């Protein structure tokens, strides 16, 4: 297929907008609604940041007429919750950032640490874009600075030739820098943050003798990092770096109904981006989430022991499976969506340890069979599909 000139030059839609753009209307409303004290350089008050992330509950917030900016802002707005978790956790995170202390969100993969980090940054400073993605190949330049080598060769080390890292930009502007998967960086690279978080200064020796040789952090600057508790390729953090952070653990969603609702919402959005409607039956979705929760916890809702697979049965993986089922239903109609569930579950489980295949079969021979024997037609159908796991 050959694109026309118009198609080739037309702007393309973005799959996912950053939080500050997706929720721009709510952020603007909250900035006008809460006129309480704000830490330096904060876009919202700490209380408004918590409301932005956790929602306003049953309350519809009302904006005084004097703050409606000539009708540009709505008079009333209910703030939807964006993070499923304890409000107290979010409040502790906000207090940490207000104190300009580093915040480290830890937990198993797929527990929305990155999403919470993004929401916090958007609420605190209006942007989540100052981000470093930690990998085994990340160098100190990602935390400090690099050089435009063309300018470096032409001019030598000048402020114009220096390429600021997201962390350095955050220091200069009093914003939040985000470091994703910090424990995937090598320890010596991680430790580049130690002096930044303790001294709040960054020296540029190449610019010695100029006003730009030392960058002092502007009030409001801080760092949010995320780290997985169990995963491959993880490097231990040094004790010195750990002391620069407040640790907050983001746990899997405790409530089954809340997790099901989140999976439905996230999968619906993903399928919508694929140009289809979410057509997975509620009963099938609830069964899918039940399987994930049982295998994640090692115990079924009924109290039966379950052998946990080595892979993490995260909520994020459940969203992907639910979205795949919906896409298949929309674009490859004609079959029973339940027929697809075992194969997708096997694809999730059999990633790291070949023995996890046997553990999934054991789950089928345990809770799935027992639920089928208790008379559930849906679980009976899943039990009949055991051969699809071979």
C-alpha positions as CSV (number, residue, x, y, z in Angstrom):
1,X,0.0,0.0,0.0
2,X,1.4,3.4,-1.0
3,X,0.5,6.5,1.1
4,X,-0.7,9.6,-0.7
5,X,1.2,12.8,-0.2
6,X,-1.6,14.1,2.1
7,X,-1.5,10.8,4.2
8,X,2.3,11.0,4.4
9,X,2.3,14.6,5.8
10,X,-0.9,14.5,7.8
11,X,-0.3,14.7,11.6
12,X,-0.8,11.3,13.3
13,X,-2.9,10.8,16.4
14,X,-1.0,9.7,19.5
15,X,-1.8,6.5,21.2
16,X,-1.5,7.7,24.7
17,X,-1.3,11.3,25.9
18,X,0.8,12.2,29.0
19,X,-1.2,12.8,32.1
20,X,-0.7,16.6,32.0
21,X,-2.5,16.6,28.6
22,X,-5.0,13.9,29.2
23,X,-6.2,15.6,32.4
24,X,-5.5,19.2,31.5
25,X,-9.0,20.4,32.3
26,X,-8.9,18.9,35.8
27,X,-5.5,20.3,36.5
28,X,-6.6,23.8,35.4
29,X,-9.7,23.5,37.5
30,X,-7.9,22.3,40.6
31,X,-5.3,25.0,40.3
32,X,-8.0,27.7,40.4
33,X,-10.2,25.8,43.0
34,X,-7.7,25.4,45.8
35,X,-5.9,28.7,46.7
36,X,-4.2,27.2,49.8
37,X,-0.4,27.4,50.4
38,X,1.8,25.7,47.8
39,X,5.4,24.6,48.1
40,X,7.8,26.6,45.8
41,X,7.2,26.0,42.0
42,X,4.2,23.7,42.6
43,X,1.4,23.9,40.1
44,X,-1.2,22.7,42.7
45,X,-1.5,22.7,46.4
46,X,-0.5,19.3,48.1
47,X,-4.2,18.8,48.9
48,X,-5.2,19.4,45.3
49,X,-2.5,16.9,44.1
50,X,-4.1,14.2,46.3
51,X,-7.5,15.0,45.0
52,X,-6.3,14.9,41.4
53,X,-4.9,11.4,41.9
54,X,-7.5,9.9,44.3
55,X,-10.6,11.8,43.0
56,X,-13.1,13.9,44.8
57,X,-15.3,11.0,45.8
58,X,-19.0,11.7,45.8
59,X,-18.3,15.5,46.0
60,X,-18.6,17.8,43.0
61,X,-16.2,20.6,43.5
62,X,-17.5,24.1,42.9
63,X,-15.4,27.0,41.7
64,X,-16.1,30.5,43.0
65,X,-17.2,32.9,40.3
66,X,-14.2,35.1,40.9
67,X,-11.9,32.3,39.8
68,X,-13.6,31.1,36.6
69,X,-11.4,33.0,34.2
70,X,-14.2,34.5,32.1
71,X,-16.0,31.2,31.7
72,X,-12.9,29.2,30.5
73,X,-13.3,26.9,33.5
74,X,-16.4,25.0,34.5
75,X,-18.4,26.1,37.5
76,X,-18.4,22.6,38.9
77,X,-16.4,19.5,38.3
78,X,-16.2,16.0,39.8
79,X,-12.6,14.7,39.8
80,X,-12.3,11.1,38.8
81,X,-9.9,8.7,40.6
82,X,-6.9,7.7,38.5
83,X,-5.0,5.4,40.9
84,X,-6.5,2.4,42.7
85,X,-4.8,2.2,46.0
86,X,-4.7,3.7,49.5
87,X,-5.2,7.4,49.8
88,X,-2.8,7.4,52.7
89,X,-0.1,6.1,50.3
90,X,-0.7,9.0,47.9
91,X,-0.7,11.5,50.8
92,X,2.7,10.2,52.1
93,X,4.1,10.5,48.6
94,X,2.9,14.1,48.3
95,X,4.3,15.0,51.7
96,X,7.7,13.5,50.7
97,X,7.8,15.6,47.5
98,X,6.7,18.7,49.4
99,X,9.7,18.3,51.6
100,X,11.9,18.1,48.5
101,X,12.9,14.5,49.5
102,X,13.5,11.8,46.9
103,X,10.6,9.4,46.5
104,X,11.2,5.7,45.6
105,X,8.1,3.7,44.6
106,X,8.8,0.0,44.9
107,X,6.7,-3.1,44.2
108,X,6.1,-6.0,41.9
109,X,5.9,-5.3,38.2
110,X,2.5,-4.2,37.0
111,X,1.4,-2.4,40.1
112,X,1.0,1.0,38.5
113,X,4.2,2.5,40.0
114,X,5.0,4.3,36.8
115,X,1.5,5.6,36.4
116,X,1.5,6.9,40.0
117,X,4.9,8.6,39.3
118,X,3.5,10.2,36.2
119,X,0.4,11.5,38.0
120,X,2.4,12.9,40.8
121,X,4.8,14.7,38.5
122,X,1.9,16.1,36.5
123,X,0.1,17.3,39.5
124,X,3.1,18.8,41.3
125,X,4.9,20.6,38.4
126,X,2.6,20.3,35.4
127,X,4.9,18.0,33.4
128,X,5.8,14.3,33.6
129,X,8.2,14.6,30.6
130,X,11.5,15.0,32.5
131,X,12.1,11.3,32.6
132,X,15.1,8.9,32.5
133,X,14.4,5.3,31.5
134,X,16.8,3.1,33.5
135,X,18.4,0.3,31.6
136,X,21.7,-1.7,31.8
137,X,23.0,0.7,29.1
138,X,22.0,4.0,30.9
139,X,25.1,6.1,31.5
140,X,25.8,9.0,33.9
141,X,25.0,11.4,31.2
142,X,21.3,10.6,31.6
143,X,21.5,12.0,35.2
144,X,24.1,14.7,34.6
145,X,24.7,16.1,31.1
146,X,26.1,15.4,27.7
147,X,27.5,17.4,24.8
148,X,26.5,18.4,21.3
149,X,29.6,17.2,19.7
150,X,29.3,19.3,16.6
151,X,29.2,22.5,18.8
152,X,31.9,21.0,21.1
153,X,34.3,20.6,18.3
154,X,33.5,24.1,16.9
155,X,33.4,26.1,20.1
156,X,34.9,23.9,22.8
157,X,33.0,23.3,26.1
158,X,30.5,26.2,26.2
159,X,27.1,26.4,27.8
160,X,25.6,26.3,24.3
161,X,27.3,22.9,23.6
162,X,26.1,21.4,26.9
163,X,23.0,19.0,26.6
164,X,21.1,19.0,29.9
165,X,19.7,15.7,31.2
166,X,16.1,15.6,32.4
167,X,17.5,15.7,35.9
168,X,19.6,18.8,35.3
169,X,16.6,20.5,33.6
170,X,14.5,19.7,36.6
171,X,17.2,21.2,38.9
172,X,17.2,24.4,36.9
173,X,13.5,24.8,36.8
174,X,12.4,23.5,40.2
175,X,10.5,20.5,38.8
176,X,10.2,16.8,39.4
177,X,12.5,14.4,37.5
178,X,11.4,10.9,37.1
179,X,13.7,7.8,37.0
180,X,12.0,4.7,35.7
181,X,13.4,1.3,36.8
182,X,16.4,2.8,38.6
183,X,17.6,-0.6,39.7
184,X,18.2,-1.6,36.1
185,X,21.0,1.0,36.0
186,X,24.4,-0.2,37.0
187,X,25.3,0.8,40.6
188,X,28.0,3.2,39.6
189,X,25.5,5.0,37.4
190,X,22.8,5.1,40.1
191,X,25.3,6.7,42.5
192,X,25.5,9.8,40.2
193,X,22.3,10.8,42.0
194,X,23.8,10.6,45.5
195,X,25.5,14.0,45.4
196,X,22.6,15.6,43.4
197,X,20.1,14.6,46.1
198,X,22.3,15.4,49.0
199,X,24.1,18.6,47.9
200,X,21.4,19.8,45.5
201,X,24.2,20.9,43.2
202,X,25.8,19.6,40.1
203,X,29.2,20.7,39.0
204,X,30.3,21.0,35.3
205,X,34.1,20.9,35.5
206,X,34.4,21.5,31.7
207,X,32.9,25.0,32.3
208,X,35.3,25.9,35.1
209,X,35.7,29.6,35.5
210,X,32.2,30.5,34.2
211,X,28.9,31.1,35.9
212,X,27.6,27.8,34.5
213,X,30.3,25.7,36.2
214,X,27.9,25.0,39.1
215,X,24.2,24.4,38.8
216,X,22.3,24.8,42.1
217,X,18.9,23.2,42.3
218,X,15.9,25.6,42.2
219,X,13.4,25.2,45.1
220,X,10.9,22.6,44.2
221,X,13.3,20.2,42.6
222,X,13.1,16.5,43.6
223,X,13.2,13.0,42.1
224,X,10.7,10.2,41.8
225,X,12.1,6.8,41.1
226,X,10.5,3.4,40.6
227,X,12.0,0.0,41.2
228,X,10.7,-3.6,40.9
229,X,11.1,-5.9,43.9
230,X,11.6,-9.0,41.8
231,X,12.7,-9.1,38.2
232,X,15.7,-10.0,36.2
233,X,18.5,-7.5,35.5
234,X,18.1,-5.7,38.8
235,X,21.1,-4.0,40.4
236,X,21.1,-3.4,44.2
237,X,21.1,0.2,45.3
238,X,23.9,1.4,47.5
239,X,23.1,2.3,51.1
240,X,24.1,5.9,50.4
241,X,21.6,6.2,47.6
242,X,18.8,4.5,49.6
243,X,19.3,7.1,52.4
244,X,18.4,9.8,49.9
245,X,14.9,8.4,49.2
246,X,11.8,7.8,51.1
247,X,10.5,4.3,50.2
248,X,6.9,3.7,49.5
249,X,5.6,0.2,48.5
250,X,2.8,0.0,45.9
251,X,1.0,-3.2,46.5
252,X,-1.3,-5.1,44.1
253,X,-4.9,-4.1,44.2
254,X,-6.6,-5.7,47.3
255,X,-10.2,-5.5,46.3
256,X,-11.4,-7.8,43.5
257,X,-14.2,-5.6,42.3
258,X,-11.8,-2.6,42.1
259,X,-9.3,-4.6,40.1
260,X,-12.0,-5.9,37.7
261,X,-13.3,-2.3,37.2
262,X,-9.8,-1.1,36.5
263,X,-9.1,-3.9,34.0
264,X,-12.3,-3.2,32.3
265,X,-11.6,0.5,32.0
266,X,-8.0,0.2,30.9
267,X,-8.8,-2.6,28.4
268,X,-11.7,-0.6,27.0
269,X,-9.4,2.4,26.4
270,X,-6.8,0.1,24.7
271,X,-9.4,-1.5,22.4
272,X,-10.9,1.9,21.5
273,X,-7.4,3.0,20.3
274,X,-7.5,-0.2,18.1
275,X,-10.7,1.1,16.6
276,X,-13.0,-1.5,18.2
277,X,-15.5,-1.7,21.0
278,X,-15.0,-3.7,24.2
279,X,-17.2,-6.7,23.9
280,X,-16.0,-9.1,26.6
281,X,-18.8,-10.3,28.9
282,X,-18.6,-9.2,32.5
283,X,-18.7,-12.8,33.7
284,X,-15.7,-13.7,31.5
285,X,-13.8,-10.6,32.7
286,X,-14.5,-11.5,36.3
287,X,-13.3,-15.0,35.8
288,X,-10.1,-13.7,34.1
289,X,-9.3,-11.4,37.0
290,X,-10.0,-14.2,39.5
291,X,-7.4,-16.4,37.8
292,X,-4.9,-13.6,37.9
293,X,-5.6,-12.9,41.6
294,X,-5.5,-16.6,42.6
295,X,-2.2,-17.2,40.8
296,X,-0.7,-14.0,42.1
297,X,-1.5,-14.6,45.8
298,X,-1.0,-18.3,45.9
299,X,-4.5,-18.8,47.4
300,X,-8.0,-18.8,45.8
301,X,-10.9,-16.6,46.9
302,X,-12.3,-19.8,48.5
303,X,-9.2,-20.4,50.5
304,X,-7.7,-23.2,48.4
305,X,-3.9,-23.3,48.1
306,X,-2.5,-22.5,44.7
307,X,1.0,-23.0,43.5
308,X,2.3,-19.6,42.3
309,X,4.0,-19.3,39.0
310,X,7.4,-17.7,38.8
311,X,6.1,-14.9,36.5
312,X,4.3,-12.0,38.0
313,X,0.5,-12.2,37.4
314,X,0.1,-8.4,37.4
315,X,-3.0,-6.3,36.9
316,X,-1.2,-4.8,33.8
317,X,-1.0,-8.3,32.3
318,X,-4.7,-8.9,33.0
319,X,-5.4,-5.7,31.1
320,X,-3.5,-6.9,28.1
321,X,-5.2,-10.2,28.1
322,X,-8.7,-8.6,28.4
323,X,-7.8,-6.2,25.6
324,X,-6.6,-9.1,23.4
325,X,-9.8,-11.0,24.0
326,X,-11.9,-7.9,23.0
327,X,-9.8,-7.3,19.9
328,X,-10.3,-10.9,18.8
329,X,-14.0,-10.7,19.5
330,X,-14.3,-7.5,17.4
331,X,-12.1,-8.4,14.4
332,X,-12.3,-12.2,14.4
333,X,-15.9,-12.9,15.3
334,X,-17.7,-16.2,15.3
335,X,-16.0,-18.1,18.1
336,X,-16.6,-18.3,21.8
337,X,-14.3,-15.8,23.7
338,X,-13.9,-18.4,26.5
339,X,-12.1,-20.6,24.0
340,X,-9.3,-18.0,23.9
341,X,-8.7,-17.6,27.6
342,X,-6.5,-20.7,28.3
343,X,-4.1,-19.8,25.4
344,X,-3.7,-16.2,26.5
345,X,-3.1,-17.3,30.1
346,X,-0.5,-19.7,28.9
347,X,1.2,-16.9,27.0
348,X,1.4,-14.9,30.2
349,X,2.5,-17.7,32.5
350,X,5.1,-19.4,30.3
351,X,7.6,-16.6,30.0
352,X,10.4,-17.4,32.4
353,X,10.2,-20.8,33.9
354,X,9.0,-23.8,31.8
355,X,7.7,-25.3,35.1
356,X,5.1,-22.6,35.2
357,X,3.2,-24.5,32.5
358,X,2.7,-27.3,35.0
359,X,1.7,-24.9,37.7
360,X,-1.1,-23.5,35.4
361,X,-2.2,-27.1,34.7
362,X,-2.3,-27.6,38.5
363,X,-4.5,-24.6,38.9
364,X,-6.9,-26.0,36.3
365,X,-6.9,-29.4,38.2
366,X,-7.5,-27.6,41.4
367,X,-9.7,-24.4,41.7
368,X,-11.0,-24.6,38.1
369,X,-12.2,-28.2,38.5
370,X,-13.6,-27.6,41.9
371,X,-15.6,-24.6,40.8
372,X,-16.9,-26.6,37.8
373,X,-18.0,-29.4,40.2
374,X,-19.8,-26.8,42.3
375,X,-22.1,-26.2,39.3
376,X,-20.8,-23.0,37.7
377,X,-21.4,-23.2,33.9
378,X,-18.7,-20.8,33.1
379,X,-16.0,-22.6,35.1
380,X,-17.3,-25.9,33.7
381,X,-16.6,-24.6,30.2
382,X,-13.2,-23.5,31.3
383,X,-12.5,-26.9,32.8
384,X,-13.5,-28.5,29.5
385,X,-10.9,-26.4,27.8
386,X,-8.0,-27.9,29.8
387,X,-6.7,-29.6,26.7
388,X,-6.0,-26.1,25.2
389,X,-3.3,-25.8,27.7
390,X,-1.3,-28.7,26.3
